[in-house]
């Protein structure tokens, strides 16, 4: 037990996820947390910023797949001064004398890294997911955990009956203690006795009657070490149900915006929702900013462009284009006559030099960016893609089976132009 007069020492552990197959092809060459989001950010910036804004600056990021891009982003973005004693450190899967395999699940990943963070002598661990979109005051969550006297606290969000089938569902008593856990109840299963007690509902929407786990946990340090002293691999399916049996596990009901952006469709919709007049997730909050790499790029230049409900990041050059409800990433070059509707353009990692542009012309390949007179809708364009003149993408009503189609990928009616892809002039997709 922690001495009541002892200052809490909280470590944040962000789980980078597995292979990210549901976000393929965006995860073909990078891990899920490294995928670009909102024009200039990476997904991992969301949980890291939540930690920093809440005063928790000792952060470990656990990952094992395609981590090179993530390493570079973390190194360029999060450098704390020596007085804060803060850090963001990546813990990629490694071989040691104790273990030689890959991470086999969320709990296994945390267990295999005790050697690294035990030296911080933490009193508590906050476990966060690396692929969710939300803004949470983690200090408030932590204070609630301490005040409740719980061994473990789980952040939960209210969902309706239909959505409940896609989550782990929590049953709580009037003190918000979790008494039972059910993994993804079948749609036709009667679970009326799992509804949120009236005493805990507060101002929750009336149609949202069940509590779903957000995959965000706070553990007292000794309790987590005890619960992981086994071969169980997953928090949600194994560790949490075991904890509920003989530990005090409480629910912290979060009533703010929260979205799992682990699929192409949810990722696309979450990005496009940012273009609303009053988006559910607001980047324009000076009190709680979302941090990322400070790139020192020039302002974007709009040469007689018509932009409506669109986010444009730094360093773009847009000429006589018509763009609606789109997110335009860093260093995007969009030529005259282009029309974009519901497009997520991730931009480029660099500007082409005049010599490289001449070579492009000689090799008869398009320059990086979008060429002249292109019509593009409901499409994600990954970084460094080259789209030639007079291309038409996802505007002619053609329906593609979900899957890989060469230079593009289709998923739920969304076209994904792959990173570095070359789309010749005149192409119709």
N, C-alpha and C positions, 0 to 999 in steps of 0.2 A: 504493500500500500504506500502511496505517496504521502509524505509528511505535509500536513495542511499549510505549514508555513514555507514549504519549499516552492521555489519558483518553477513553474512548469517548463519543461524542455521538450518542445514539440518538433518532431521530424515529419515532413511531408514526403510521401512516397507516391509518385505518379506512375501508373502502369501504362506502358507504351503499347500494349496489345500484341497480338500475334502477327500472322502473315498479312492481315488486312485484306483477305480475299474478297470481302463484300465491297471494298472500295477499289478493287482492280478496275482499270489499269492505272489509276492514280497512285497506287502503291507498288507498281512494278519495280520502280527504282528508288523508292523511299519508304520509310515507315509511316504508319498512319499519323502519328503526331507531327510529322514533318510536312504533311500535305498543306499547300497554300489555302488560306481562307480569308474572305473579306477583302480581297485585293492585295493587301500588303502584309498580312499576318500569316502565321502557321497555326494549325489546330492546337499545338502544344502551348502556345502563348496564352490560351484561355485558362487552363488550370494553374499555370505558373503565376499569372497575374492575379488570380484569386488568392493564391498563397501570399504573394508579396503585399497586396492591398490589405490582407488580414493580419499582417505582421509576422508571418511565418516565412523565414528566409533561409531555412536549411532544407533544401529540396533535393531529393534523389529521383532520377528518371530511369525506370527499368525498361530496357528494350533489348531486342536481339536480332530483329530483321531489318536489313537495309538501313543501318544506322549512320552511315557516313554523312548524308545530307543533314540529319538531325544533329550530329556532333558539331558540324560547321555552324549551323544556326545557333545552337546554344552557346558556343564559344564566342560568336560575334555579338550576341545579344545580351547576355547576362553576366556582367562583371561587377561584383560588389566590391566596395572599398574595404580596406582591412579593418576598419572600426566597426563595421556592421556584423562581422563574423558570418556573413551569409554566403550561400553558394547554390548553384544549380549544377549537380554532378550526374553524368550519365553512368549507369551501371549496366553495361551490356553483358550478355551471357558469357561466362568465362569458365575455363577448366581450372580446377584446383585439386589438391590431394584428397579433398572430401567429396567432390562431385565432378563428373566429367561431361554430363549431358546438357542439353538445351533446357531452357525453362519449359516446364510441362503444364503450366497453368499459372493463374494469378498468385495463389498461395505459394506454389513452388518457387516462383520468381522472388517473392519476398523472403522466403526461408533461406534461399541460397545466398542472399546478400547480407545476412545478419552480421557477418564478419566485418562488413564495411561500416554499418551504421551503429553497431553496438558501442563503438568507441566514442560516440557522441553522448552516451549515457542518457538516452531519452526517457522521459516519463510517459510520453504518449506518442502514438503514431496516427497520422491522418493518411488514409489510403484514398487516392483519387484516380479517376479514369482519364486517359489521355485523349479521348475522342468524344467529348461531350461539350455542348455549348450552353453555358449558364453563367450567371454572376451571383456568387454566394459569399456572404460574410462568414468566413470559416471561424472567425473569433467568436461570433455569436453561437455558432454550432458547438464549438468547444466549450464555451461557458455553460451551455445547456447540458452538455455531457457531464461536466464536473458537478453541476448543481444537482443532477439527477442521481448521482452516486452509481451510475452504470459502469459495468466493466467494458461494454461495447455499445456504441451508438451507431445507428444506421440512418443516413439521410434518405427520406422517402418522399415521393411525390404522389399526389392523388390522381387516379385515372378512372375512366369509366369501365363498364363491364367488358366491352369489346376489346379495349386496349389491354385490360388486365391479363388476357391470354398470352401476351408477349413479354411478360415480366415475371420476376419473382415477387409474390404477393405476401404481405405481412399482416398478421392478425394481432391487434393490440388490445390491451385492457384500458380502463379509464385513466390509468396513470401513465399511459403511453409506453408501457412495457410490452415488448413483443413476446407473444405467447406461442405463436405457431408461424411456420413459413411454408409456402407452397410454390413450387417452381412451375410457372406457365400453366395455369389451370385451363383445362379444355373448355372451349366456348360453351358447351352444353352442360358443364358441371355446375350444380347448384352451390353457390358460395355466399348466400345471403348473410350467413352468420359471420362472415369475414368483413362486413361493412365497417367503416370507421365509426367509432362511438360518437354520439352527438356532443359529448363533453370535449372532444378533441377536434371537432370540425372547424371551429372558428369561422372564417369567411371563405372557406373552400367552395368552389362551384357546386351546386346541388347535384349535378349529374355525375360528379366524380366521387364515387362512394368507396373506392378501394385504395389501399396504399401499396405502391410499387417501390421496390428497392432501386435507388439511383446508382448503386455500386460505389458509394462514397461512405467510408467508415472511419470512426475514431476508436482506437483500442488503447486501453491502459497498457503500457509496455510489458509488464510481467504477464498479463493475460494473453497478449498476442504471442509471446514467446512460448507460453504453455500450450495454446491452441494449435501452434504450428509444430509441436514436438511429435510429429507423426509423418506419414507419407501422403496425406491428403493433398490434392493438387489445386483445388479451386475454392476461392472464398465463397462465392454465391451458392454453389451446389453442395459443398461439404463443410467448410469451416463455420459458416454462419448457422446452418441448421444444428450443428453440434454445439455451438455456443449457446443457442437458445435453450437447449435442454438443461444446462446446469450453471449458466452465468446470467447476470442481469444485463439484458440486451434491450436498449430503449430505441424508440423511433423518434427521429427529429423530422417533423413535417415541414418540408420546404414548399412554399406557395408561390415561388417565382417562376420565370421562364426557364425551361430545361429541355434540351433536345439532344437525343443521341444521333450523332451524325456519322454513323458507321457504315451507311450504304450510299450508293451513288444517288438514289432518289432523295434520301433525307439530307445528304450533303448539298445537293443542288437546291432543294427547296429552302434550306436554312440560309444559303448564300443569297438567293433571290429575295427572300423576306427582308434582308437588310436594306433593300431599296425602298421599302415602304416609307411613307411620311413619318409615321411613328412606329418604327420597327420594334418587335418584341425584345430583341437583343440590341442594346444601344451602345455603339462604340463612342458616342459623344458625351462621355461622363468624365469630367475633369477630376472629380473626387476619387474615382476608381478607374483609372485608365487601363487599357490593355497594352501591355508592353511588347516590343518586338525589336528587331534589328534596326538601328538608326543608320540609314544608308547614305545620307547626304546627297540625295538625288535632286536634280533641278525640278522646278514646278512643271506641271503638265501644260502642254500647249494645245489649244483648241483653235484650229484654223477653220472658222465658219462651220463649226459642228453643231448639231441639234441633239442635245442630251436631255432625256426625260427620265426621272426616277432612276438615276444611274450613279454608281460610285466609281470615281476615276482616281487611281492611285498616282503616286509621284512618277515623274519621268516619262509620261506618255506624250505622243504626238498624234493627234487625231485631226484628220483633214476632211472637211466636207462630208462627214458621215452622219447618219441618223441612227441614234442608239436609244433604246427604251428598255427600262427594267433590267439592267445588266450590271455586272461587276467587272470592272476593267483593272487588270493587275499592273504591276510595276513594269515600266519601260515598254508598254504596249504601243505598237505602231499600227495605225489603222488608216488606210488610204481612202481617197475620194470615192464617193458613190457607194460606200459600204452601208448596209442596213442590218442592224443587229437587234434582235428581240429576244429577251430572256437568255442572254449569253453570259457565261462566266469565262472570262479570258484571263488566264493566270499570268500572262506577260512573258518577260524574258529575263534571263540571268545576266545579260550583257547587251551592249549596243554593238551592232555590226560596224566595222570600220569601212571607209570608202573602198579600200582594197578588197575587203571581203565581199562587198556588194558587187564590185566589178567581176570578181570570180564567180559569184552567184549567177550573174548575167551570162558569163561565158559558159558555165555548166548548165545553163537553162533551168535553174531551180529558183523558186520564189525566194524573196528576202524574208527574214523573220518578221512575223506579224500577219496582218490581213491585207490582201491586195485590193485593187480597185473593183468596184461594182459587185462586191460579194453580198449575198443575202444569206443570213445565218440566224437560226432560231433554236431555242431550247437545246443549247449545246454547251458543253464544257470544253474549252480549248486549253490543253495543258501547256506548260512552259516551252518556250523556244520552238513552237510549231511554226511552220511556213505554209501559208495558205495563199495560193496564186490568185490572179485576177479572175473575175467572172465566175466564181464558185457559188454553188447553191447547196446549203447544208441544212437539212431537216425542215425544209419549207414546201416541199412538193407533195407531202402527204404519204410518202412511202413509209411502210412499217417494217422495221427490221427485227428479227428474232434476237432476243437478248444474248449477247456473247461477242466474241472477237470477229471483226470483219476486216482485218488487215490494218490499214492506217487509222481505223476508228473502231470504237467499241460501242455497242448499243445496250441500254439498260432502262427499262420502264419508259420507253419513248424518248429517252435522253440520249443524244449522241455525244461521245467523248472522243475528241481528237487527241491522240496520244502525244506524250512529251517528245519533242523533236521531230514530229511527223512532217512529211512533205506532201502537201495536197496540191497536185498540179493545177494550173490554170484551166478553167472550164469544167472542173470536176463537179458532178451532181451526186449528192448523198441523200 
